[in-house]
Amino acid sequence: MLKTLNLTCHIENQPLIQKTSLSFLPGQLYGLMGANGAGKSTLLKLLAGIQSPSEGSVYFQEENLRDKDRKWISSRISFMGENLFIPYAFTAYEIVQMGCYFSKKAREKEWIYARLEDVHATHLSARIFHTLSAGEQQRVLIAQALATGASTLLFDEPTSHLDIYHSREIWGHLKLLSQKGKTIIASTHDFEGVKQFCTQTLLISQTLILGPGNFSDILNPATFEKSFFTRQLTP
């Protein structure tokens, strides 16, 4: 289980997230919502141990991430950021193989092909990554996240720049993975995707995090207005 205790983050001395305590359980797909600049990406980086909190802690199975090295964290928590740039002509297979950087699995072809199969992308293995469609690239990147062997997967805007068909396809893959026992947290602006596929919804609004809970409970008319149509002011 991944959890936070009194998690607080300041950016340039301004509060972005304040005294947040959350628990994320296996077998759940969490949709993380909020206006641009609300702190969605920052929260994911805090959960992944990439960014250190101003106060409070992040725990994985009761172990404080502050006390763990990158190898330990990466084998348990995988983070896929937005707008990943691949400068060289790597194949889809090689991209997935990179997910095994901290593991001996990099030499096991069966493991890598199995992760591609998890997202129905084995037929893309020999293709050059940057020649793939946006939807195909996202599937390969999800396979890369799976290749780490991590039980918790964090995705920053996994369906951004995708059309409706490919967005639903990606959400479907994430849903299936959560049903297999993974803990998945995805930041997004895709309201319909969260409503249709996510088991839990969270909303960042003016330094506070609502949820997790049912979509209709968390994103009601009042919270929607406050979060997306009220100017986000910090003291």
CYANA upper distance limits for C-alpha pairs under 8 A (distance plus 0.5 A):
  1 MET  CA     23 SER  CA      7.60
  1 MET  CA     24 PHE  CA      6.47
  1 MET  CA     25 LEU  CA      5.86
  1 MET  CA     26 PRO  CA      7.13
  1 MET  CA     60 PHE  CA      6.32
  1 MET  CA     61 GLN  CA      5.79
  2 LEU  CA     23 SER  CA      6.47
  2 LEU  CA     24 PHE  CA      5.69
  2 LEU  CA     25 LEU  CA      7.42
  2 LEU  CA     47 LEU  CA      8.43
  2 LEU  CA     58 VAL  CA      7.93
  2 LEU  CA     59 TYR  CA      6.29
  2 LEU  CA     60 PHE  CA      5.11
  2 LEU  CA     61 GLN  CA      7.01
  2 LEU  CA    152 THR  CA      8.36
  3 LYS  CA     21 SER  CA      7.66
  3 LYS  CA     22 LEU  CA      5.85
  3 LYS  CA     23 SER  CA      4.75
  3 LYS  CA     24 PHE  CA      6.47
  3 LYS  CA     58 VAL  CA      6.35
  3 LYS  CA     59 TYR  CA      5.76
  3 LYS  CA     60 PHE  CA      7.04
  4 THR  CA     20 THR  CA      7.33
  4 THR  CA     21 SER  CA      5.36
  4 THR  CA     22 LEU  CA      5.64
  4 THR  CA     23 SER  CA      7.11
  4 THR  CA     47 LEU  CA      8.41
  4 THR  CA     56 GLY  CA      8.02
  4 THR  CA     57 SER  CA      6.24
  4 THR  CA     58 VAL  CA      4.94
  4 THR  CA     59 TYR  CA      6.59
  5 LEU  CA     19 LYS  CA      7.92
  5 LEU  CA     20 THR  CA      6.88
  5 LEU  CA     21 SER  CA      4.94
  5 LEU  CA     22 LEU  CA      7.45
  5 LEU  CA     56 GLY  CA      6.12
  5 LEU  CA     57 SER  CA      5.88
  5 LEU  CA     58 VAL  CA      7.00
  5 LEU  CA     59 TYR  CA      8.50
  6 ASN  CA     18 GLN  CA      7.89
  6 ASN  CA     19 LYS  CA      4.42
  6 ASN  CA     20 THR  CA      5.22
  6 ASN  CA     21 SER  CA      5.66
  6 ASN  CA     55 GLU  CA      7.65
  6 ASN  CA     56 GLY  CA      5.22
  6 ASN  CA     57 SER  CA      7.35
  7 LEU  CA     17 ILE  CA      7.72
  7 LEU  CA     18 GLN  CA      6.88
  7 LEU  CA     19 LYS  CA      5.30
  7 LEU  CA     20 THR  CA      5.20
  7 LEU  CA     21 SER  CA      6.83
  7 LEU  CA     53 PRO  CA      7.12
  7 LEU  CA     54 SER  CA      8.32
  7 LEU  CA     55 GLU  CA      6.39
  7 LEU  CA     56 GLY  CA      4.77
  7 LEU  CA     57 SER  CA      6.25
  7 LEU  CA     58 VAL  CA      7.83
  8 THR  CA     15 PRO  CA      8.20
  8 THR  CA     16 LEU  CA      8.17
  8 THR  CA     17 ILE  CA      5.67
  8 THR  CA     18 GLN  CA      4.93
  8 THR  CA     19 LYS  CA      5.51
  8 THR  CA     20 THR  CA      7.10
  8 THR  CA     53 PRO  CA      6.39
  8 THR  CA     54 SER  CA      6.04
  8 THR  CA     55 GLU  CA      5.43
  8 THR  CA     56 GLY  CA      6.49
  9 CYS  CA     15 PRO  CA      6.68
  9 CYS  CA     16 LEU  CA      6.20
  9 CYS  CA     17 ILE  CA      5.59
  9 CYS  CA     18 GLN  CA      7.02
  9 CYS  CA     53 PRO  CA      5.65
  9 CYS  CA     54 SER  CA      5.30
  9 CYS  CA     55 GLU  CA      7.23
 10 HIS  CA     14 GLN  CA      5.63
 10 HIS  CA     15 PRO  CA      4.88
 10 HIS  CA     16 LEU  CA      5.96
 10 HIS  CA     17 ILE  CA      7.54
 10 HIS  CA     53 PRO  CA      8.45
 10 HIS  CA     54 SER  CA      6.68
 11 ILE  CA     15 PRO  CA      6.94
 11 ILE  CA     16 LEU  CA      7.03
 14 GLN  CA    234 THR  CA      7.15
 14 GLN  CA    235 PRO  CA      7.73
 15 PRO  CA    207 THR  CA      7.09
 15 PRO  CA    234 THR  CA      7.47
 16 LEU  CA     38 ALA  CA      7.52
 16 LEU  CA     39 GLY  CA      6.62
 16 LEU  CA    206 GLN  CA      8.06
 16 LEU  CA    207 THR  CA      5.43
 17 ILE  CA     39 GLY  CA      7.47
 17 ILE  CA     43 LEU  CA      8.35
 17 ILE  CA    207 THR  CA      4.92
 17 ILE  CA    208 LEU  CA      6.67
 17 ILE  CA    209 ILE  CA      8.30
 18 GLN  CA    207 THR  CA      6.20
 18 GLN  CA    208 LEU  CA      6.75
 19 LYS  CA     55 GLU  CA      8.44
 19 LYS  CA     56 GLY  CA      7.77
 20 THR  CA    208 LEU  CA      7.81
 20 THR  CA    209 ILE  CA      7.48
 22 LEU  CA    212 PRO  CA      8.49
 24 PHE  CA     28 GLN  CA      8.20
 24 PHE  CA    183 THR  CA      7.47
 25 LEU  CA    183 THR  CA      6.54
 26 PRO  CA    151 SER  CA      8.47
 26 PRO  CA    152 THR  CA      8.36
 26 PRO  CA    178 SER  CA      7.83
 26 PRO  CA    181 GLY  CA      5.87
 26 PRO  CA    182 LYS  CA      5.86
 26 PRO  CA    183 THR  CA      4.94
 27 GLY  CA    178 SER  CA      5.14
 27 GLY  CA    179 GLN  CA      5.81
 27 GLY  CA    180 LYS  CA      7.09
 27 GLY  CA    181 GLY  CA      4.66
 27 GLY  CA    182 LYS  CA      5.75
 27 GLY  CA    183 THR  CA      6.07
 27 GLY  CA    184 ILE  CA      8.45
 28 GLN  CA    178 SER  CA      5.93
 28 GLN  CA    179 GLN  CA      7.74
 28 GLN  CA    181 GLY  CA      8.11
 28 GLN  CA    182 LYS  CA      7.58
 28 GLN  CA    183 THR  CA      5.97
 28 GLN  CA    184 ILE  CA      6.87
 28 GLN  CA    198 CYS  CA      8.20
 28 GLN  CA    199 THR  CA      6.46
 28 GLN  CA    200 GLN  CA      7.56
 29 LEU  CA    174 LEU  CA      7.80
 29 LEU  CA    175 LYS  CA      6.85
 29 LEU  CA    178 SER  CA      6.29
 29 LEU  CA    183 THR  CA      6.96
 29 LEU  CA    184 ILE  CA      5.37
 29 LEU  CA    185 ILE  CA      6.51
 29 LEU  CA    186 ALA  CA      8.26
 29 LEU  CA    197 PHE  CA      8.26
 29 LEU  CA    198 CYS  CA      5.52
 29 LEU  CA    199 THR  CA      5.85
 29 LEU  CA    200 GLN  CA      6.77
 30 TYR  CA    184 ILE  CA      6.57
 30 TYR  CA    185 ILE  CA      5.12
 30 TYR  CA    186 ALA  CA      6.71
 30 TYR  CA    198 CYS  CA      6.17
 30 TYR  CA    199 THR  CA      6.77
 30 TYR  CA    200 GLN  CA      5.25
 30 TYR  CA    201 THR  CA      6.08
 30 TYR  CA    202 LEU  CA      7.61
 30 TYR  CA    212 PRO  CA      8.17
 31 GLY  CA    185 ILE  CA      6.64
 31 GLY  CA    186 ALA  CA      5.76
 31 GLY  CA    187 SER  CA      6.47
 31 GLY  CA    188 THR  CA      7.36
 31 GLY  CA    194 VAL  CA      6.04
 31 GLY  CA    198 CYS  CA      6.33
 31 GLY  CA    199 THR  CA      8.47
 31 GLY  CA    200 GLN  CA      6.80
 31 GLY  CA    201 THR  CA      5.32
 31 GLY  CA    202 LEU  CA      6.61
 32 LEU  CA     40 LYS  CA      7.32
 32 LEU  CA    185 ILE  CA      7.39
 32 LEU  CA    186 ALA  CA      6.26
 32 LEU  CA    187 SER  CA      4.85
 32 LEU  CA    188 THR  CA      6.67
 32 LEU  CA    201 THR  CA      6.64
 32 LEU  CA    202 LEU  CA      5.34
 32 LEU  CA    203 LEU  CA      6.46
 32 LEU  CA    204 ILE  CA      8.13
 33 MET  CA     40 LYS  CA      7.54
 33 MET  CA    187 SER  CA      6.41
 33 MET  CA    188 THR  CA      6.16
 33 MET  CA    189 HIS  CA      6.70
 33 MET  CA    201 THR  CA      8.04
 33 MET  CA    202 LEU  CA      6.55
 33 MET  CA    203 LEU  CA      5.27
 33 MET  CA    204 ILE  CA      6.83
 34 GLY  CA     38 ALA  CA      6.35
 34 GLY  CA     39 GLY  CA      8.25
 34 GLY  CA     40 LYS  CA      7.33
 34 GLY  CA    188 THR  CA      8.47
 34 GLY  CA    189 HIS  CA      7.84
 34 GLY  CA    203 LEU  CA      5.97
 34 GLY  CA    204 ILE  CA      5.50
 34 GLY  CA    205 SER  CA      6.90
 34 GLY  CA    227 SER  CA      7.04
 34 GLY  CA    228 PHE  CA      7.73
 35 ALA  CA    204 ILE  CA      8.29
 35 ALA  CA    205 SER  CA      8.27
 35 ALA  CA    227 SER  CA      6.92
 35 ALA  CA    228 PHE  CA      6.07
 38 ALA  CA    204 ILE  CA      6.65
 38 ALA  CA    205 SER  CA      7.05
 38 ALA  CA    206 GLN  CA      7.35
 38 ALA  CA    207 THR  CA      7.68
 38 ALA  CA    232 GLN  CA      8.37
 39 GLY  CA     43 LEU  CA      6.54
 39 GLY  CA    204 ILE  CA      7.45
 39 GLY  CA    207 THR  CA      8.27
 40 LYS  CA     44 LEU  CA      6.95
 40 LYS  CA    156 ASP  CA      8.48
 40 LYS  CA    187 SER  CA      6.65
 40 LYS  CA    204 ILE  CA      7.55
 41 SER  CA     45 LYS  CA      6.78
 41 SER  CA    156 ASP  CA      6.79
 41 SER  CA    187 SER  CA      7.72
 42 THR  CA     46 LEU  CA      6.68
 42 THR  CA     51 GLN  CA      8.15
 43 LEU  CA     47 LEU  CA      6.67
 44 LEU  CA     48 ALA  CA      6.62
 44 LEU  CA     79 PHE  CA      8.25
 44 LEU  CA    154 LEU  CA      7.06
 44 LEU  CA    155 PHE  CA      8.26
 44 LEU  CA    156 ASP  CA      7.83
 45 LYS  CA     49 GLY  CA      6.66
 45 LYS  CA     50 ILE  CA      5.58
 45 LYS  CA     51 GLN  CA      5.88
 45 LYS  CA     79 PHE  CA      8.23
 46 LEU  CA     50 ILE  CA      6.53
 46 LEU  CA     51 GLN  CA      5.43
 46 LEU  CA     52 SER  CA      6.57
 46 LEU  CA     53 PRO  CA      7.01
 46 LEU  CA     58 VAL  CA      7.94
 47 LEU  CA     58 VAL  CA      6.81
 48 ALA  CA     73 ILE  CA      7.94
 48 ALA  CA     77 ILE  CA      6.60
 48 ALA  CA     78 SER  CA      7.50
 48 ALA  CA     79 PHE  CA      6.78
 48 ALA  CA    154 LEU  CA      8.00
 49 GLY  CA     58 VAL  CA      8.29
 49 GLY  CA     65 LEU  CA      6.66
 49 GLY  CA     66 ARG  CA      7.92
 49 GLY  CA     73 ILE  CA      7.70
 52 SER  CA     66 ARG  CA      8.17
 53 PRO  CA     57 SER  CA      7.51
 57 SER  CA     64 ASN  CA      7.19
 57 SER  CA     65 LEU  CA      8.05
 57 SER  CA     66 ARG  CA      7.90
 58 VAL  CA     64 ASN  CA      6.40
 58 VAL  CA     65 LEU  CA      6.38
 58 VAL  CA     66 ARG  CA      8.09
 59 TYR  CA     63 GLU  CA      5.63
 59 TYR  CA     64 ASN  CA      5.00
 59 TYR  CA     65 LEU  CA      6.30
 60 PHE  CA     64 ASN  CA      7.10
 60 PHE  CA     65 LEU  CA      7.45
 63 GLU  CA     67 ASP  CA      8.33
 64 ASN  CA     68 LYS  CA      7.63
 65 LEU  CA     69 ASP  CA      8.42
 65 LEU  CA     73 ILE  CA      7.64
 68 LYS  CA     72 TRP  CA      6.71
 68 LYS  CA     73 ILE  CA      7.15
 69 ASP  CA     73 ILE  CA      6.93
 70 ARG  CA     74 SER  CA      6.41
 71 LYS  CA     75 SER  CA      6.80
 71 LYS  CA    102 PHE  CA      6.52
 72 TRP  CA     76 ARG  CA      7.43
 73 ILE  CA     77 ILE  CA      6.23
 74 SER  CA     78 SER  CA      6.19
 74 SER  CA    102 PHE  CA      8.12
 74 SER  CA    148 THR  CA      7.60
 74 SER  CA    150 ALA  CA      7.49
 75 SER  CA    102 PHE  CA      7.75
 75 SER  CA    103 SER  CA      8.40
 75 SER  CA    148 THR  CA      6.32
 75 SER  CA    149 GLY  CA      6.61
 75 SER  CA    150 ALA  CA      5.60
 76 ARG  CA    148 THR  CA      8.35
 76 ARG  CA    149 GLY  CA      7.51
 76 ARG  CA    150 ALA  CA      4.53
 76 ARG  CA    151 SER  CA      6.11
 76 ARG  CA    152 THR  CA      6.78
 77 ILE  CA    150 ALA  CA      5.69
 77 ILE  CA    151 SER  CA      6.98
 77 ILE  CA    152 THR  CA      5.31
 77 ILE  CA    153 LEU  CA      6.41
 77 ILE  CA    154 LEU  CA      7.92
 78 SER  CA    145 ALA  CA      6.22
 78 SER  CA    146 LEU  CA      8.35
 78 SER  CA    148 THR  CA      7.44
 78 SER  CA    150 ALA  CA      6.41
 78 SER  CA    152 THR  CA      6.79
 78 SER  CA    153 LEU  CA      5.37
 78 SER  CA    154 LEU  CA      6.49
 79 PHE  CA    145 ALA  CA      7.59
 79 PHE  CA    153 LEU  CA      6.60
 79 PHE  CA    154 LEU  CA      5.16
 79 PHE  CA    155 PHE  CA      6.48
 79 PHE  CA    156 ASP  CA      8.43
 80 MET  CA    141 LEU  CA      7.98
 80 MET  CA    142 ILE  CA      8.31
 80 MET  CA    145 ALA  CA      7.41
 80 MET  CA    153 LEU  CA      8.42
 80 MET  CA    154 LEU  CA      6.67
 80 MET  CA    155 PHE  CA      5.39
 80 MET  CA    156 ASP  CA      6.73
 81 GLY  CA    155 PHE  CA      6.75
 81 GLY  CA    156 ASP  CA      5.52
 81 GLY  CA    157 GLU  CA      8.16
 82 GLU  CA    155 PHE  CA      8.36
 82 GLU  CA    156 ASP  CA      5.86
 82 GLU  CA    157 GLU  CA      6.49
 82 GLU  CA    158 PRO  CA      7.65
 86 ILE  CA     90 PHE  CA      8.38
 86 ILE  CA    129 PHE  CA      8.46
 86 ILE  CA    130 HIS  CA      7.89
 89 ALA  CA    128 ILE  CA      6.36
 89 ALA  CA    129 PHE  CA      7.34
 89 ALA  CA    130 HIS  CA      7.66
 90 PHE  CA     94 GLU  CA      6.40
 90 PHE  CA     95 ILE  CA      7.00
 90 PHE  CA    128 ILE  CA      6.14
 90 PHE  CA    129 PHE  CA      6.44
 91 THR  CA     95 ILE  CA      6.84
 91 THR  CA    125 SER  CA      7.03
 91 THR  CA    126 ALA  CA      6.01
 91 THR  CA    127 ARG  CA      5.76
 91 THR  CA    128 ILE  CA      4.72
 91 THR  CA    129 PHE  CA      5.75
 92 ALA  CA     96 VAL  CA      6.86
 92 ALA  CA    124 LEU  CA      6.81
 92 ALA  CA    125 SER  CA      5.32
 92 ALA  CA    126 ALA  CA      6.70
 92 ALA  CA    127 ARG  CA      6.37
 92 ALA  CA    128 ILE  CA      6.66
 92 ALA  CA    129 PHE  CA      5.71
 92 ALA  CA    140 VAL  CA      6.83
 93 TYR  CA     97 GLN  CA      6.64
 93 TYR  CA    112 ILE  CA      7.72
 93 TYR  CA    113 TYR  CA      8.20
 93 TYR  CA    124 LEU  CA      8.36
 93 TYR  CA    125 SER  CA      5.11
 93 TYR  CA    126 ALA  CA      6.89
 94 GLU  CA     98 MET  CA      6.80
 95 ILE  CA     99 GLY  CA      7.75
 95 ILE  CA    129 PHE  CA      8.11
 95 ILE  CA    140 VAL  CA      7.87
 95 ILE  CA    141 LEU  CA      7.91
 95 ILE  CA    144 GLN  CA      7.03
 96 VAL  CA    100 CYS  CA      8.10
 96 VAL  CA    112 ILE  CA      7.04
 96 VAL  CA    115 ARG  CA      8.39
 96 VAL  CA    116 LEU  CA      8.21
 96 VAL  CA    140 VAL  CA      7.16
 96 VAL  CA    141 LEU  CA      7.45
 96 VAL  CA    143 ALA  CA      6.49
 96 VAL  CA    144 GLN  CA      4.52
 96 VAL  CA    145 ALA  CA      8.23
 96 VAL  CA    147 ALA  CA      6.98
 97 GLN  CA    101 TYR  CA      7.96
 97 GLN  CA    106 ALA  CA      6.00
 97 GLN  CA    112 ILE  CA      6.85
 97 GLN  CA    144 GLN  CA      7.38
 97 GLN  CA    147 ALA  CA      7.66
 98 MET  CA    106 ALA  CA      7.93
 98 MET  CA    144 GLN  CA      7.43
 99 GLY  CA    106 ALA  CA      8.45
 99 GLY  CA    144 GLN  CA      5.33
 99 GLY  CA    145 ALA  CA      6.58
 99 GLY  CA    146 LEU  CA      8.11
 99 GLY  CA    147 ALA  CA      5.72
 99 GLY  CA    148 THR  CA      5.57
100 CYS  CA    104 LYS  CA      7.51
100 CYS  CA    105 LYS  CA      6.29
100 CYS  CA    106 ALA  CA      5.47
100 CYS  CA    144 GLN  CA      8.45
100 CYS  CA    147 ALA  CA      6.31
100 CYS  CA    148 THR  CA      5.66
101 TYR  CA    106 ALA  CA      7.30
101 TYR  CA    148 THR  CA      8.31
102 PHE  CA    148 THR  CA      8.23
103 SER  CA    148 THR  CA      7.83
104 LYS  CA    108 GLU  CA      8.11
105 LYS  CA    111 TRP  CA      7.12
105 LYS  CA    112 ILE  CA      8.27
105 LYS  CA    147 ALA  CA      8.47
106 ALA  CA    112 ILE  CA      7.99
108 GLU  CA    112 ILE  CA      7.22
109 LYS  CA    113 TYR  CA      6.60
110 GLU  CA    114 ALA  CA      6.44
111 TRP  CA    115 ARG  CA      6.87
111 TRP  CA    147 ALA  CA      7.96
112 ILE  CA    116 LEU  CA      6.96
112 ILE  CA    147 ALA  CA      7.02
113 TYR  CA    117 GLU  CA      6.61
113 TYR  CA    122 THR  CA      6.76
113 TYR  CA    125 SER  CA      8.41
114 ALA  CA    118 ASP  CA      6.73
115 ARG  CA    119 VAL  CA      7.55
115 ARG  CA    143 ALA  CA      5.66
115 ARG  CA    144 GLN  CA      8.02
115 ARG  CA    146 LEU  CA      6.75
115 ARG  CA    147 ALA  CA      6.58
116 LEU  CA    120 HIS  CA      6.69
116 LEU  CA    121 ALA  CA      5.43
116 LEU  CA    122 THR  CA      5.51
116 LEU  CA    125 SER  CA      8.14
116 LEU  CA    140 VAL  CA      7.32
116 LEU  CA    143 ALA  CA      5.91
117 GLU  CA    121 ALA  CA      6.10
117 GLU  CA    122 THR  CA      5.82
118 ASP  CA    143 ALA  CA      7.59
119 VAL  CA    139 ARG  CA      6.48
119 VAL  CA    140 VAL  CA      8.14
119 VAL  CA    142 ILE  CA      8.02
119 VAL  CA    143 ALA  CA      7.05
119 VAL  CA    173 HIS  CA      6.78
121 ALA  CA    125 SER  CA      7.59
121 ALA  CA    136 GLU  CA      8.16
121 ALA  CA    139 ARG  CA      7.47
121 ALA  CA    140 VAL  CA      7.43
127 ARG  CA    131 THR  CA      7.78
127 ARG  CA    132 LEU  CA      7.86
128 ILE  CA    132 LEU  CA      7.54
129 PHE  CA    137 GLN  CA      7.20
130 HIS  CA    137 GLN  CA      8.24
132 LEU  CA    136 GLU  CA      6.21
132 LEU  CA    137 GLN  CA      6.36
133 SER  CA    137 GLN  CA      6.63
134 ALA  CA    138 GLN  CA      6.79
134 ALA  CA    161 HIS  CA      7.92
134 ALA  CA    162 LEU  CA      6.99
135 GLY  CA    139 ARG  CA      6.88
135 GLY  CA    162 LEU  CA      6.94
135 GLY  CA    166 HIS  CA      5.95
135 GLY  CA    167 SER  CA      8.05
135 GLY  CA    170 ILE  CA      8.02
136 GLU  CA    140 VAL  CA      6.83
137 GLN  CA    141 LEU  CA      6.70
138 GLN  CA    142 ILE  CA      6.65
138 GLN  CA    158 PRO  CA      7.43
138 GLN  CA    159 THR  CA      8.33
138 GLN  CA    170 ILE  CA      8.01
139 ARG  CA    143 ALA  CA      6.77
139 ARG  CA    170 ILE  CA      7.46
140 VAL  CA    144 GLN  CA      6.75
141 LEU  CA    145 ALA  CA      6.81
142 ILE  CA    146 LEU  CA      6.78
143 ALA  CA    147 ALA  CA      6.60
144 GLN  CA    148 THR  CA      7.46
145 ALA  CA    149 GLY  CA      8.31
145 ALA  CA    150 ALA  CA      8.10
145 ALA  CA    153 LEU  CA      7.44
146 LEU  CA    150 ALA  CA      7.10
146 LEU  CA    153 LEU  CA      8.34
151 SER  CA    181 GLY  CA      8.30
151 SER  CA    182 LYS  CA      5.76
151 SER  CA    183 THR  CA      6.81
152 THR  CA    182 LYS  CA      6.37
152 THR  CA    183 THR  CA      5.11
152 THR  CA    184 ILE  CA      6.36
153 LEU  CA    182 LYS  CA      7.79
153 LEU  CA    183 THR  CA      6.70
153 LEU  CA    184 ILE  CA      5.33
153 LEU  CA    185 ILE  CA      6.92
154 LEU  CA    184 ILE  CA      6.42
154 LEU  CA    185 ILE  CA      5.44
154 LEU  CA    186 ALA  CA      6.37
155 PHE  CA    184 ILE  CA      8.27
155 PHE  CA    185 ILE  CA      6.77
155 PHE  CA    186 ALA  CA      5.08
155 PHE  CA    187 SER  CA      6.91
156 ASP  CA    186 ALA  CA      6.31
156 ASP  CA    187 SER  CA      5.54
156 ASP  CA    188 THR  CA      7.62
157 GLU  CA    186 ALA  CA      7.10
157 GLU  CA    187 SER  CA      5.69
157 GLU  CA    188 THR  CA      5.35
157 GLU  CA    189 HIS  CA      8.14
158 PRO  CA    170 ILE  CA      8.09
158 PRO  CA    186 ALA  CA      7.48
158 PRO  CA    187 SER  CA      8.08
158 PRO  CA    188 THR  CA      7.82
159 THR  CA    166 HIS  CA      8.28
159 THR  CA    167 SER  CA      5.67
159 THR  CA    170 ILE  CA      7.34
159 THR  CA    171 TRP  CA      8.36
159 THR  CA    188 THR  CA      7.93
159 THR  CA    190 ASP  CA      8.35
160 SER  CA    167 SER  CA      8.47
160 SER  CA    188 THR  CA      8.18
162 LEU  CA    166 HIS  CA      6.34
162 LEU  CA    167 SER  CA      6.09
163 ASP  CA    167 SER  CA      6.48
164 ILE  CA    168 ARG  CA      6.65
165 TYR  CA    169 GLU  CA      6.77
166 HIS  CA    170 ILE  CA      6.72
167 SER  CA    171 TRP  CA      6.75
167 SER  CA    193 GLY  CA      8.20
168 ARG  CA    172 GLY  CA      6.49
168 ARG  CA    193 GLY  CA      7.33
169 GLU  CA    173 HIS  CA      6.90
170 ILE  CA    174 LEU  CA      6.81
171 TRP  CA    175 LYS  CA      6.56
171 TRP  CA    193 GLY  CA      7.25
171 TRP  CA    197 PHE  CA      6.94
172 GLY  CA    176 LEU  CA      6.69
172 GLY  CA    197 PHE  CA      7.59
173 HIS  CA    177 LEU  CA      6.75
174 LEU  CA    178 SER  CA      6.76
174 LEU  CA    184 ILE  CA      7.81
175 LYS  CA    179 GLN  CA      6.79
175 LYS  CA    197 PHE  CA      6.79
175 LYS  CA    198 CYS  CA      7.59
176 LEU  CA    180 LYS  CA      6.99
177 LEU  CA    181 GLY  CA      7.35
177 LEU  CA    182 LYS  CA      6.40
178 SER  CA    182 LYS  CA      5.02
178 SER  CA    183 THR  CA      6.47
178 SER  CA    184 ILE  CA      6.81
190 ASP  CA    194 VAL  CA      6.86
191 PHE  CA    195 LYS  CA      6.66
192 GLU  CA    196 GLN  CA      6.45
193 GLY  CA    197 PHE  CA      6.32
193 GLY  CA    198 CYS  CA      7.90
194 VAL  CA    198 CYS  CA      5.41
194 VAL  CA    201 THR  CA      7.69
194 VAL  CA    215 PHE  CA      7.98
195 LYS  CA    215 PHE  CA      6.40
199 THR  CA    214 ASN  CA      7.77
200 GLN  CA    211 GLY  CA      8.40
200 GLN  CA    212 PRO  CA      6.06
200 GLN  CA    213 GLY  CA      5.65
200 GLN  CA    214 ASN  CA      6.16
200 GLN  CA    215 PHE  CA      7.31
201 THR  CA    211 GLY  CA      6.83
201 THR  CA    212 PRO  CA      5.69
201 THR  CA    213 GLY  CA      5.85
201 THR  CA    214 ASN  CA      6.45
201 THR  CA    215 PHE  CA      5.85
201 THR  CA    218 ILE  CA      7.20
202 LEU  CA    209 ILE  CA      7.18
202 LEU  CA    210 LEU  CA      6.08
202 LEU  CA    211 GLY  CA      5.22
202 LEU  CA    212 PRO  CA      5.35
202 LEU  CA    213 GLY  CA      7.35
202 LEU  CA    218 ILE  CA      7.37
203 LEU  CA    209 ILE  CA      6.04
203 LEU  CA    210 LEU  CA      5.55
203 LEU  CA    211 GLY  CA      7.19
203 LEU  CA    218 ILE  CA      7.37
203 LEU  CA    219 LEU  CA      7.89
204 ILE  CA    208 LEU  CA      6.20
204 ILE  CA    209 ILE  CA      4.94
204 ILE  CA    210 LEU  CA      6.87
204 ILE  CA    227 SER  CA      8.10
205 SER  CA    209 ILE  CA      6.70
205 SER  CA    210 LEU  CA      8.04
205 SER  CA    226 LYS  CA      7.94
205 SER  CA    227 SER  CA      5.65
206 GLN  CA    227 SER  CA      7.77
206 GLN  CA    232 GLN  CA      6.54
206 GLN  CA    233 LEU  CA      7.86
206 GLN  CA    234 THR  CA      8.17
210 LEU  CA    218 ILE  CA      6.98
211 GLY  CA    218 ILE  CA      6.83
212 PRO  CA    218 ILE  CA      8.23
213 GLY  CA    217 ASP  CA      7.19
213 GLY  CA    218 ILE  CA      6.69
214 ASN  CA    218 ILE  CA      6.71
215 PHE  CA    219 LEU  CA      6.27
216 SER  CA    220 ASN  CA      6.26
218 ILE  CA    223 THR  CA      7.78
219 LEU  CA    223 THR  CA      6.30
219 LEU  CA    224 PHE  CA      6.23
220 ASN  CA    224 PHE  CA      6.40
221 PRO  CA    225 GLU  CA      6.60
222 ALA  CA    226 LYS  CA      6.73
223 THR  CA    227 SER  CA      6.34
224 PHE  CA    228 PHE  CA      6.37
224 PHE  CA    229 PHE  CA      8.06
225 GLU  CA    229 PHE  CA      5.62
225 GLU  CA    230 THR  CA      7.06
226 LYS  CA    230 THR  CA      5.59
227 SER  CA    232 GLN  CA      8.35
